[in-house]
Amino acid sequence: MLRTEADEPGWEVDPDDEWGVAVVATVGRQLKLRREAVGMRAGEFGKAVGYGEDLVYKIESGKRIPRQEYLDRADEVLGAGGLLAAMKEDVAKVRYPKRVRELGELEARAVEIGVYENSNIAGLLQTEEHMRALFGAWLPAYSDEETERMVAARMARRSLFERSPAPTLSFVQEESTLRRPVGGRMVWRRQLERLLELGELRNVAIQVMPTDVEDHFGTGGIIEVLKFPDGTAVGRSEGAFNSRPVTDPKQIRILDLRYSMIRAQALTPRESRAFIEQMLGES
């Protein structure tokens, strides 16, 4: 059975993503040139790769993001010798929302990252099951395809933990985010176990902000600060600068100060570990 447009929801390229549009257009043009070079009609080629003729035309015109298996199959059918399949890495990045991709690129360059979260477990710390449960609870609801794209993007960011040299990573989590059993008890337990596992890494510090802290500098919402090798930085906070990313040193110092005070108010990493272990023991 050939794949049709109804089988491929959520694979349109974002028109505001200039880089993504260029990548998909280039890949589509190469696919068309290769197909025409071997004398195959779009319908004939579609049957060979398992896609309807209409989808073939949309991919070749840069209106649809091809799946990785489409590129693999096209490479075989057209005898491209791996040239089409080699485009998979860039095409895979286009699948991720532009904002998420840009965040991943910043994280990949950062030597130090600090995150304070008061509503959910920080994205970099989430298990795949936890991610799916979170995305599944959002309204309006994501389609299955959109959920897969968001999960894939967030999972790709976790390569940060495997970098060498390793960046310094600091996370402060509100106690309430740890107590909420997102996805059910087993998913919740595995998420807590994941926090303990990551907390063992020498470059990672995970701290818990107890709910009963009276003077709290995190009431303005989440804070993220990323610092780079050249001394520059980018930060964001829900409660400052209209939630937009900032790079001005004076603004970064404000976010740094707030985050430092939040860390000072939170449990130490050792105390936080004991706190999470106690939660697991009580469940």
JOFENZI-V467561 format. One record per pair of residues at least 24 apart in sequence whose C-alpha atoms are under 10 Angstrom apart, sorted by the first residue. I is the first residue (numbers start at 1). J is the second residue. Records with the same first field share a line. If there is no record, write none. Layout:
BEGIN
I: J  J
END
This chain:
BEGIN
1: 47  50  51  52
2: 46  47  48  49  50  51  52  53  55
3: 46  47  49  50  51  52  53  54  55  56
4: 50  51  52  53  54  55  56
5: 51  52  54  55  58  64
7: 51  145
8: 55  64  65  66  67  145
9: 64  143  144  145  146
10: 64  65  95  142  143  144  145  146  147  148  149
11: 59  63  64  65  66  67  94  95  145  146  149
12: 58  59  62  63  64  65  66  94  95
13: 62  63  64  65  94  95  96  97
14: 63  64  65  94  95  96  97  98
15: 63
16: 98
17: 94  97  98  99
18: 98
19: 90  94  98
20: 62  65  90  91  93  94  95  96  97  98
21: 62  63  64  65  94
22: 62  94
23: 62  65  87  90  91  93  94
24: 59  60  61  62  63  64  65  66  87  90  91  94
25: 59  60  61  62  63  64  65
26: 60  61  62  87
27: 59  60  61  62  65  66  71  84  87  88  90  91
28: 56  57  58  59  60  61  62  63  64  65  66
29: 59  60  61  62
30: 60  83  84
31: 56  59  60  61  71  74  75  78  80  84
32: 56  57  59  60  61
33: 60
34: 74  75  77  78  79  80  84
35: 60  74  77  78  79  80
36: 78
37: 78
38: 77  78  79
39: 78
40: 77  78
45: 74  77  78
46: 70  74
48: 73  74  76  77  78
49: 73  74  75  76  77
50: 74
65: 91  92  94  95
66: 91  92  95
67: 91  92  95
68: 92
92: 149  152  153
93: 152  153  156
94: 149
95: 146  148  149  150  152  153
96: 146  148  149  150  151  152  153  154  156
97: 146  149  150  153
100: 150  153  154  157
101: 153  154  156  157
103: 157  226
104: 153  154  156  157  158  159  160
105: 157
106: 226  227  228  233  234
107: 157  158  159  160  167  226  227  228
108: 157  158  159  160  161  163  167  228
109: 160  167  226  227  228  229
110: 160  166  167  168  169  225  226  227  228  229  230  232  233  234
111: 165  166  167  168  169  226  227  228  229  230  231  233
112: 166  167  168  169  170  203  225  226  227  228  229  233
113: 167  168  169  170  171  204  224  225  226  227  228  233  234  235
114: 168  169  170  171  172  205  223  224  225  226  227  235  256  259  260  263
115: 169  170  171  172  173  206  222  223  224  225  226  235  236  237  259
116: 170  171  172  173  174  207  208  209  218  221  222  223  224  225  237  258  259  262  263
117: 171  172  173  174  175  177  208  209  218  221  222  223  224
118: 172  173  174  175  176  177  178  209  218  219  220  221  222  223
119: 173  174  175  176  177  178  180  221  222
120: 173  174  176  177  178  180  182  222
121: 171  172  173  174  176  177  178  180  182  191  192  195
122: 171  172  173  177  222
123: 154  155  157  158
124: 154  155  156  157  158  159  160  161  171
125: 154  155  158  161  171  191  192  194  195  198  199  206
126: 154  155  158  190  191  192  194  195
127: 151  154  155  158  187  188  190  191  192  193  194  195
128: 152  154  155  187  191
129: 182  183  186  187  188  190  191
130: 181  182  183  184  187  188  190  191
131: 155  182  183  191
132: 182  183
133: 182  183  184  187
134: 182  183
136: 183
137: 182  183
161: 198  201  203  204
166: 202  203  204
167: 203  204  227  228
168: 202  203  204  205  227
169: 199  201  202  203  204  205  206  226
170: 199  203  204  205  206  207  224  225  263  269
171: 199  204  205  206  207  208  223  224  259  263  269
172: 205  206  207  208  209  218  222  223  259  262  263  266  267  268  269  272
173: 206  207  208  209  210  222  263  266  272
174: 207  208  209  210  211  218  266
175: 207  208  209  210  211  212  266  272  275  276
176: 208  209  210  211
177: 208  209
178: 208  276  279
179: 276  279
185: 283
186: 283
188: 280  283
189: 279  280  281  283
190: 280
192: 273  276  277  279  280
193: 276  277  280
195: 273  276  277
196: 272  273  274  276  277
197: 273
199: 269  270  272  273
200: 269  273
204: 269
205: 268  269  270  272  273
206: 263  266  267  268  269  270  271  272  273
207: 262  263  264  265  266  267  268  269  270  271  272  273  275  276
208: 263  265  266  267  268  269  271  272  273  275  276
209: 262  263  264  265  266  267  268  272
210: 265  266  267  272  275
211: 266
213: 265  266
214: 265
215: 262  265
216: 258  261  262  265  266
217: 257  258  259  260  261  262  263  264  265
218: 258  259  261  262  263  265
219: 262
220: 258
222: 259
223: 255  256  258  259  262
224: 255  256  259
225: 252  253  255  256  259
226: 252
227: 252
END
